[in-house]
Amino acid sequence: MEKKIQKTVIGVYFMGVAIMMYYFQNEYIDVGLQITFRHAFALILFGSAVLLFLYRPNIARGVTVFKDACIYSLPLVVIITVSMFIWFVGMADTAVISRGLSSSLVYTNMLSMALGAGALLYIFGEKAVWYNLVAILTANLVIIATVIAQNGIGTYVSEFITLIVTFADVTGEVIVQAEIHELAFCLGAYLVYMLYKPKKSILFLILLVLNLFCFLSAFKRIAIIALVIALAFGYLLKFIARFSQKTAFGLLLFFSFCLVILLLAYVGIIKMGAFELLEEAGINTSGRVGVYHAVDEFYQFDPAFLGNGIGFLTYQLNTFMYMGVASVHNDFLQHFIDLGFWGYIIWLVTMIFARVLYFGKKGNLDNAIITFILMVYLIVVSATDNTMNYPLLTCVLAMLMMGNSFAENVRTCEYKIFGYVSPENAEESRSLL
């Protein structure tokens, strides 16, 4: 009985911290550096899990979580390593280096968010995938409930219907208050996962309906497009896998290679003025032409282009406001300008290939496909926005990639280390849903 109470208290504590991580969007702690609440809460999750590990270690879970988080965070290693080389060659000032490191290690630290997701997996096991979704939905529903309480449910419902019917062409003054971009992209990633891998349970259906409600309340058109494209790839690969898993895995690697080439070409066509041609053809690019023209002087689409180091473009735009532009709204162009031609390619390889190969290791095609379609989702939403700068989305993607088949991976790890599977990890195969 005492053990059960202790387990419940620990579970409530970790869920409480997770909810606060998703709820506090703009608040930060000023300790010389501005550390966002969400980053701080991710570190609290990780630190708390470490303390519990020291008190009562589950070696297999701990090793699996830490290894998965490190592999997931390989792009951060590339960013830091390439930037250090650029700074060394260019003899950059200490202030420039400090600014770059703070942007990638303090504000958008991929590793700390992955470890935060890993902490939940360590505590709850594979069920953490769904507990994490409950935390997101709780935070989002509290925000929506606050908006409704202040403005009335009738106004909210009316504007919600208008938002859906007009496909976000008309956004009311009330519902826009519930438009939390970062949470919308997080929920979109969960929709990719849930619609690719549905479950026959009432609880799953409830979570899906709540997810759709919160997701549509924010209504990011690019997220809906990304959702459709990601699922199209997922369903295609799943269909092919029914006949030949080897063919499906080979096609998956081919698609991954094509993504790297496509994202390199994407920067090239921007440099060649493709968006100017779109504007001339009468297509509204939402001011992208002016943005890309403002940053044109900072890069060349050439193998000899070494880059400027991480954080360079953000600093230039925020400090000098070139042509009134404060953000490039294109994660791939931004990383190309910061990391250079070859650094950008290496970064893409670790973002796509390394993750697909690692999480799909030992022929786990289901994991490989889920990892790939989540990367497709991220790539589409990042092509017109700075979505990769959203730490909470980083945490969600880490959770879904690490959490799928987590119980099986833990048992494999434990058997490899000790030659047996403990009762605790053997029972972990039972799903929350």
LOKE-568750 format. One line per field, with one value per residue (C-alpha): x, y, z; residue in one letter; chain; residue number from 0. Coordinates in steps of 0.5 Angstrom, whole numbers, always signed. Each point is the difference from the previous one (the first is absolute). Last residue first. Example, Ala and Ser with C-alpha at 12.3 -4.5 7.8 and 13.67 -1.06 7.14 Angstrom:
u (+27 / -2) .
v (-2 / -7) .
w (+14 / +2) .
res (S / A) .
chain (A / A) .
n (1 / 0) .
! end
This chain:
u (-9 / +4 / +4 / +3 / +7 / +3 / -2 / +7 / +4 / -3 / +1 / +8 / +2 / +6 / +7 / +3 / +2 / -3 / -6 / -1 / +1 / -5 / -5 / +0 / +0 / -7 / -3 / +2 / -3 / -3 / +3 / +6 / -2 / -7 / +4 / +5 / -5 / -4 / +6 / +3 / -7 / +0 / +7 / -3 / +6 / -1 / -7 / +4 / -6 / -1 / +5 / -1 / -7 / +2 / +6 / -3 / -5 / +5 / +4 / -6 / -2 / +8 / +0 / -7 / +2 / +7 / -4 / -5 / +6 / +4 / +5 / +5 / +1 / -6 / +1 / +7 / +0 / -6 / +3 / +7 / -3 / -4 / +2 / +7 / +1 / -4 / +6 / +5 / -3 / +0 / +7 / +2 / -3 / +0 / -2 / -3 / -3 / -2 / -3 / -4 / -2 / -2 / -4 / -4 / -4 / +6 / -1 / +0 / -1 / -1 / +4 / +6 / -2 / +7 / +1 / -6 / +2 / +7 / +0 / -5 / +4 / +7 / -3 / +4 / +6 / +1 / +0 / +6 / -2 / +5 / -6 / -4 / -7 / +3 / -2 / -1 / -1 / -7 / -3 / -4 / -2 / -3 / -4 / -3 / -2 / -3 / -5 / -6 / +2 / -6 / +0 / -2 / +5 / +5 / +0 / +2 / +5 / +3 / -1 / +5 / +5 / +7 / +1 / -6 / +1 / +6 / -2 / -6 / +5 / +4 / -7 / -2 / +7 / -1 / -7 / +2 / +5 / -6 / -5 / +6 / +1 / -8 / +0 / +5 / -4 / -6 / +3 / +3 / -7 / -3 / -8 / -3 / +6 / -2 / -7 / +4 / +5 / -6 / -4 / +6 / +2 / -8 / +0 / +6 / -3 / -7 / +3 / +5 / -6 / -4 / +7 / +0 / -7 / +1 / -7 / +1 / -7 / +1 / +6 / -4 / -6 / +4 / +4 / -7 / -3 / +7 / +0 / -7 / +1 / +6 / -4 / -5 / +4 / +2 / +7 / +2 / +7 / +1 / -6 / +3 / +7 / -1 / -6 / +6 / +4 / -6 / +0 / +7 / -1 / -6 / +3 / +6 / -5 / -5 / -6 / -5 / +0 / -1 / -7 / -2 / +2 / -3 / +4 / -3 / +5 / +1 / -3 / -6 / -5 / +5 / +1 / -7 / -2 / +5 / -2 / -7 / +2 / +4 / -5 / -5 / +4 / +1 / +6 / +4 / -2 / +1 / +7 / +2 / -3 / +4 / +6 / -2 / -1 / +7 / +3 / -4 / +1 / +7 / +0 / -4 / +4 / +6 / -4 / -1 / +7 / +2 / -4 / +7 / +3 / -3 / +6 / +6 / -5 / -1 / +7 / +1 / -4 / +4 / +6 / -2 / -2 / +7 / +3 / -3 / +2 / -4 / +1 / +6 / +4 / -1 / -1 / +5 / +5 / -1 / +0 / +6 / +4 / -2 / +2 / +7 / +2 / +0 / +7 / -3 / +3 / -1 / -7 / -2 / +3 / -4 / -6 / +1 / +1 / -6 / -5 / +2 / +0 / -7 / -2 / +2 / -6 / -4 / +6 / +1 / -7 / +0 / +6 / -2 / -7 / +3 / +5 / -5 / -5 / +5 / +3 / -7 / +4 / -4 / +3 / +5 / -5 / -5 / +5 / +1 / -7 / -1 / +6 / -3 / -7 / +3 / +4 / -6 / -3 / +5 / +0 / -8 / +1 / +5 / +7 / +2 / +8 / +2 / -4 / -7 / -5 / -5 / -8 / -2 / -3 / -2 / -5 / +4 / +5 / -5 / -4 / +7 / +2 / -7 / +0 / +7 / -3 / -6 / +4 / +4 / -6 / -3 / +6 / +1 / -7 / +1 / +6 / -3 / -6) .
v (+5 / +1 / -6 / -6 / -2 / +3 / -7 / -3 / +6 / +0 / -8 / +1 / -3 / -4 / +0 / +6 / +5 / -3 / -2 / +6 / +4 / -5 / +1 / +8 / +0 / -4 / +5 / +6 / -3 / +7 / +5 / +2 / +3 / +2 / +3 / +3 / +3 / +3 / +3 / +4 / +2 / +3 / +3 / +4 / +3 / -5 / +3 / +6 / +0 / -1 / -6 / -2 / -2 / -5 / -2 / -2 / -4 / -4 / -1 / -3 / -4 / -3 / -2 / -3 / -4 / -2 / -2 / -5 / -3 / -2 / -4 / +0 / +7 / +5 / +5 / +0 / +0 / +5 / +5 / -1 / +1 / +6 / +5 / -2 / +0 / +7 / +2 / -3 / +4 / +7 / -1 / -1 / +6 / +5 / -1 / +7 / +2 / -8 / +0 / +6 / -2 / -7 / +3 / +5 / +6 / +5 / +4 / +7 / +3 / +8 / +0 / -2 / +0 / +2 / -4 / -5 / -2 / +0 / -4 / -5 / -1 / -1 / -5 / -6 / +2 / +4 / -5 / -4 / +2 / -4 / -5 / +6 / +3 / +6 / +4 / +6 / +5 / -4 / +2 / +6 / -3 / -7 / +4 / +5 / -6 / -4 / +6 / -5 / -4 / +2 / -3 / +5 / -3 / +6 / -2 / -7 / +2 / +4 / -6 / -4 / +5 / -4 / +0 / -3 / -5 / -2 / +0 / -5 / -4 / -2 / -2 / -4 / -4 / -1 / -2 / -5 / -3 / -2 / -2 / -5 / -2 / -1 / -4 / -5 / -1 / -1 / -5 / -4 / +0 / -3 / -1 / +3 / +5 / +3 / +2 / +3 / +4 / +3 / +1 / +4 / +4 / +2 / +1 / +5 / +4 / +1 / +2 / +5 / +3 / +1 / +3 / +5 / +2 / +1 / +0 / +2 / -3 / -5 / -3 / +0 / -3 / -5 / -2 / +0 / -5 / -4 / -1 / -2 / -5 / -3 / -1 / -3 / -5 / -3 / +3 / +4 / +0 / +4 / +5 / +0 / +1 / +6 / +3 / +0 / +4 / +5 / +0 / +3 / +5 / +2 / +1 / +4 / +5 / +1 / +3 / +1 / +7 / +0 / -3 / +6 / +5 / -4 / -3 / +0 / -3 / -6 / -5 / +4 / -6 / -1 / +7 / +1 / -6 / +2 / +8 / -3 / -4 / +5 / +5 / -5 / -2 / +7 / +5 / -1 / -7 / -2 / +3 / -4 / -6 / +0 / +1 / -6 / -4 / +1 / -2 / -6 / -2 / +1 / -4 / -6 / +0 / -2 / -5 / -3 / -1 / -1 / -7 / -3 / +1 / +4 / +3 / -2 / +3 / +6 / +1 / -1 / +5 / +5 / -3 / +2 / +7 / +0 / -2 / +4 / +7 / +5 / +6 / -2 / -5 / +3 / +7 / +0 / -3 / +5 / +6 / -2 / -1 / +7 / +3 / -4 / +3 / -4 / -2 / -2 / -7 / -1 / +3 / -5 / -6 / +2 / +0 / -6 / -4 / +4 / -2 / -7 / -1 / +3 / -5 / -6 / +2 / -6 / -5 / +3 / +0 / -8 / -1 / +3 / -3 / -7 / +0 / +3 / -6 / -5 / +2 / +1 / +3 / +1 / +6 / +2 / +0 / +4 / +5 / +0 / +0 / +6 / +4 / -2 / +3 / +6 / +1 / +0 / +4 / +5 / +0 / +1 / +6 / +3 / +2 / +7 / +0 / +5 / -4 / +2 / -5 / +0 / +0 / +0 / -7 / -3 / -5 / -5 / -1 / +1 / -6 / -4 / +2 / -2 / -6 / -2 / +2 / -4 / -6 / +0 / +1 / -6 / -5 / +2 / -2 / -6 / -2 / +2 / -5) .
w (-48 / +6 / -3 / +3 / -2 / +6 / +4 / -3 / +3 / +7 / +0 / -2 / -7 / +0 / -3 / +4 / -5 / -7 / +4 / +3 / -7 / -3 / +5 / +0 / -8 / +1 / +5 / -4 / -7 / -1 / +5 / -2 / -7 / +3 / +6 / -4 / -5 / +6 / +4 / -7 / +0 / +7 / -2 / -6 / -4 / -5 / -2 / -3 / -5 / -8 / -1 / +8 / -1 / -6 / +3 / +7 / -3 / -5 / +7 / +3 / -6 / +0 / +8 / -1 / -6 / +4 / +6 / -4 / -4 / +6 / -4 / +5 / +0 / -2 / +6 / -2 / -8 / +0 / +5 / -4 / -6 / +1 / +5 / +0 / -8 / +0 / +5 / -5 / -6 / +4 / +2 / -7 / -3 / +6 / +7 / +2 / -7 / -1 / +6 / -1 / -7 / +3 / +6 / -4 / +3 / -1 / +6 / +2 / -7 / +0 / -6 / +4 / +7 / +3 / +6 / -1 / -7 / +1 / +7 / -3 / -6 / +4 / +5 / -2 / -4 / -6 / -6 / -4 / -7 / -5 / -1 / -3 / +1 / +3 / +6 / +4 / -5 / -2 / +7 / -2 / -6 / +3 / +5 / -6 / -4 / +6 / +1 / +0 / -6 / -4 / -7 / -6 / -4 / +1 / +8 / -2 / -5 / +6 / +5 / -5 / +0 / -1 / +7 / +2 / -5 / +3 / +7 / -2 / -4 / +7 / +3 / -7 / +1 / +7 / -1 / -6 / +4 / +6 / -6 / -2 / +7 / +1 / -7 / +2 / +7 / -4 / -5 / +6 / +3 / -6 / -1 / +6 / +0 / -6 / +3 / +6 / -4 / -4 / +7 / +3 / -6 / -1 / +8 / -1 / -6 / +4 / +6 / -3 / -4 / +7 / +3 / -5 / +1 / +7 / +3 / +8 / +2 / -5 / +4 / +6 / -2 / -4 / +6 / +4 / -5 / +0 / +7 / +1 / -6 / +4 / +6 / -3 / -3 / -7 / -1 / -6 / -3 / -6 / +3 / +7 / -2 / -5 / +5 / +5 / -5 / -1 / +8 / +1 / -6 / +3 / +7 / -3 / -4 / +6 / -3 / +6 / -1 / -7 / +2 / +3 / -6 / -5 / -6 / -7 / -5 / +5 / -5 / -1 / +3 / +6 / +2 / +0 / +4 / +5 / +0 / +2 / +5 / +4 / -1 / +3 / +6 / +3 / -1 / +7 / +2 / -7 / -1 / +7 / -2 / -6 / +4 / +4 / -6 / -2 / +6 / +1 / -7 / +0 / +7 / -3 / -6 / +5 / +4 / -7 / -2 / +7 / +0 / -3 / +7 / +5 / +4 / -6 / -5 / +3 / +1 / -7 / -2 / +4 / -2 / -7 / +2 / +3 / -6 / -5 / +4 / -4 / +5 / +4 / -4 / -7 / +1 / +6 / -4 / -6 / +4 / +4 / -6 / -3 / +7 / +0 / -7 / -6 / -3 / -7 / +0 / +8 / -1 / -6 / +4 / +6 / -4 / -3 / +6 / +4 / -6 / -1 / +7 / +0 / -6 / +5 / +5 / -2 / +1 / +7 / +2 / -2 / +3 / +7 / -1 / -1 / +5 / +6 / -2 / +0 / +7 / +3 / +6 / +7 / +4 / -6 / -5 / +4 / +1 / -8 / -1 / +4 / -4 / -7 / +2 / +3 / -6 / -4 / +5 / -1 / -8 / +0 / +5 / -5 / +3 / -2 / +2 / +5 / +5 / -3 / +0 / -5 / -2 / -7 / -1 / +7 / -1 / -3 / +5 / +6 / -3 / +0 / +8 / +2 / -4 / +4 / +7 / -2 / -2 / +6 / +5 / -3 / +0 / +8 / +1 / -4 / +4 / +7 / -2) .
res (L / L / S / R / S / E / E / A / N / E / P / S / V / Y / G / F / I / K / Y / E / C / T / R / V / N / E / A / F / S / N / G / M / M / L / M / A / L / V / C / T / L / L / P / Y / N / M / T / N / D / T / A / S / V / V / I / L / Y / V / M / L / I / F / T / I / I / A / N / D / L / N / G / K / K / G / F / Y / L / V / R / A / F / I / M / T / V / L / W / I / I / Y / G / W / F / G / L / D / I / F / H / Q / L / F / D / N / H / V / S / A / V / G / M / Y / M / F / T / N / L / Q / Y / T / L / F / G / I / G / N / G / L / F / A / P / D / F / Q / Y / F / E / D / V / A / H / Y / V / G / V / R / G / S / T / N / I / G / A / E / E / L / L / E / F / A / G / M / K / I / I / G / V / Y / A / L / L / L / I / V / L / C / F / S / F / F / L / L / L / G / F / A / T / K / Q / S / F / R / A / I / F / K / L / L / Y / G / F / A / L / A / I / V / L / A / I / I / A / I / R / K / F / A / S / L / F / C / F / L / N / L / V / L / L / I / L / F / L / I / S / K / K / P / K / Y / L / M / Y / V / L / Y / A / G / L / C / F / A / L / E / H / I / E / A / Q / V / I / V / E / G / T / V / D / A / F / T / V / I / L / T / I / F / E / S / V / Y / T / G / I / G / N / Q / A / I / V / T / A / I / I / V / L / N / A / T / L / I / A / V / L / N / Y / W / V / A / K / E / G / F / I / Y / L / L / A / G / A / G / L / A / M / S / L / M / N / T / Y / V / L / S / S / S / L / G / R / S / I / V / A / T / D / A / M / G / V / F / W / I / F / M / S / V / T / I / I / V / V / L / P / L / S / Y / I / C / A / D / K / F / V / T / V / G / R / A / I / N / P / R / Y / L / F / L / L / V / A / S / G / F / L / I / L / A / F / A / H / R / F / T / I / Q / L / G / V / D / I / Y / E / N / Q / F / Y / Y / M / M / I / A / V / G / M / F / Y / V / G / I / V / T / K / Q / I / K / K / E / M) .
chain (A / A / A / A / A / A / A / A / A / A / A / A / A / A / A / A / A / A / A / A / A / A / A / A / A / A / A / A / A / A / A / A / A / A / A / A / A / A / A / A / A / A / A / A / A / A / A / A / A / A / A / A / A / A / A / A / A / A / A / A / A / A / A / A / A / A / A / A / A / A / A / A / A / A / A / A / A / A / A / A / A / A / A / A / A / A / A / A / A / A / A / A / A / A / A / A / A / A / A / A / A / A / A / A / A / A / A / A / A / A / A / A / A / A / A / A / A / A / A / A / A / A / A / A / A / A / A / A / A / A / A / A / A / A / A / A / A / A / A / A / A / A / A / A / A / A / A / A / A / A / A / A / A / A / A / A / A / A / A / A / A / A / A / A / A / A / A / A / A / A / A / A / A / A / A / A / A / A / A / A / A / A / A / A / A / A / A / A / A / A / A / A / A / A / A / A / A / A / A / A / A / A / A / A / A / A / A / A / A / A / A / A / A / A / A / A / A / A / A / A / A / A / A / A / A / A / A / A / A / A / A / A / A / A / A / A / A / A / A / A / A / A / A / A / A / A / A / A / A / A / A / A / A / A / A / A / A / A / A / A / A / A / A / A / A / A / A / A / A / A / A / A / A / A / A / A / A / A / A / A / A / A / A / A / A / A / A / A / A / A / A / A / A / A / A / A / A / A / A / A / A / A / A / A / A / A / A / A / A / A / A / A / A / A / A / A / A / A / A / A / A / A / A / A / A / A / A / A / A / A / A / A / A / A / A / A / A / A / A / A / A / A / A / A / A / A / A / A / A / A / A / A / A / A / A / A / A / A / A / A / A / A / A / A / A / A / A / A / A / A / A / A / A / A / A / A / A / A / A / A / A / A / A / A / A / A / A / A / A / A / A / A / A / A / A / A / A / A / A / A / A / A / A / A / A / A / A / A / A / A / A / A / A / A / A / A / A / A / A / A / A / A / A / A / A / A / A / A / A / A / A / A / A) .
n (432 / 431 / 430 / 429 / 428 / 427 / 426 / 425 / 424 / 423 / 422 / 421 / 420 / 419 / 418 / 417 / 416 / 415 / 414 / 413 / 412 / 411 / 410 / 409 / 408 / 407 / 406 / 405 / 404 / 403 / 402 / 401 / 400 / 399 / 398 / 397 / 396 / 395 / 394 / 393 / 392 / 391 / 390 / 389 / 388 / 387 / 386 / 385 / 384 / 383 / 382 / 381 / 380 / 379 / 378 / 377 / 376 / 375 / 374 / 373 / 372 / 371 / 370 / 369 / 368 / 367 / 366 / 365 / 364 / 363 / 362 / 361 / 360 / 359 / 358 / 357 / 356 / 355 / 354 / 353 / 352 / 351 / 350 / 349 / 348 / 347 / 346 / 345 / 344 / 343 / 342 / 341 / 340 / 339 / 338 / 337 / 336 / 335 / 334 / 333 / 332 / 331 / 330 / 329 / 328 / 327 / 326 / 325 / 324 / 323 / 322 / 321 / 320 / 319 / 318 / 317 / 316 / 315 / 314 / 313 / 312 / 311 / 310 / 309 / 308 / 307 / 306 / 305 / 304 / 303 / 302 / 301 / 300 / 299 / 298 / 297 / 296 / 295 / 294 / 293 / 292 / 291 / 290 / 289 / 288 / 287 / 286 / 285 / 284 / 283 / 282 / 281 / 280 / 279 / 278 / 277 / 276 / 275 / 274 / 273 / 272 / 271 / 270 / 269 / 268 / 267 / 266 / 265 / 264 / 263 / 262 / 261 / 260 / 259 / 258 / 257 / 256 / 255 / 254 / 253 / 252 / 251 / 250 / 249 / 248 / 247 / 246 / 245 / 244 / 243 / 242 / 241 / 240 / 239 / 238 / 237 / 236 / 235 / 234 / 233 / 232 / 231 / 230 / 229 / 228 / 227 / 226 / 225 / 224 / 223 / 222 / 221 / 220 / 219 / 218 / 217 / 216 / 215 / 214 / 213 / 212 / 211 / 210 / 209 / 208 / 207 / 206 / 205 / 204 / 203 / 202 / 201 / 200 / 199 / 198 / 197 / 196 / 195 / 194 / 193 / 192 / 191 / 190 / 189 / 188 / 187 / 186 / 185 / 184 / 183 / 182 / 181 / 180 / 179 / 178 / 177 / 176 / 175 / 174 / 173 / 172 / 171 / 170 / 169 / 168 / 167 / 166 / 165 / 164 / 163 / 162 / 161 / 160 / 159 / 158 / 157 / 156 / 155 / 154 / 153 / 152 / 151 / 150 / 149 / 148 / 147 / 146 / 145 / 144 / 143 / 142 / 141 / 140 / 139 / 138 / 137 / 136 / 135 / 134 / 133 / 132 / 131 / 130 / 129 / 128 / 127 / 126 / 125 / 124 / 123 / 122 / 121 / 120 / 119 / 118 / 117 / 116 / 115 / 114 / 113 / 112 / 111 / 110 / 109 / 108 / 107 / 106 / 105 / 104 / 103 / 102 / 101 / 100 / 99 / 98 / 97 / 96 / 95 / 94 / 93 / 92 / 91 / 90 / 89 / 88 / 87 / 86 / 85 / 84 / 83 / 82 / 81 / 80 / 79 / 78 / 77 / 76 / 75 / 74 / 73 / 72 / 71 / 70 / 69 / 68 / 67 / 66 / 65 / 64 / 63 / 62 / 61 / 60 / 59 / 58 / 57 / 56 / 55 / 54 / 53 / 52 / 51 / 50 / 49 / 48 / 47 / 46 / 45 / 44 / 43 / 42 / 41 / 40 / 39 / 38 / 37 / 36 / 35 / 34 / 33 / 32 / 31 / 30 / 29 / 28 / 27 / 26 / 25 / 24 / 23 / 22 / 21 / 20 / 19 / 18 / 17 / 16 / 15 / 14 / 13 / 12 / 11 / 10 / 9 / 8 / 7 / 6 / 5 / 4 / 3 / 2 / 1 / 0) .
! end
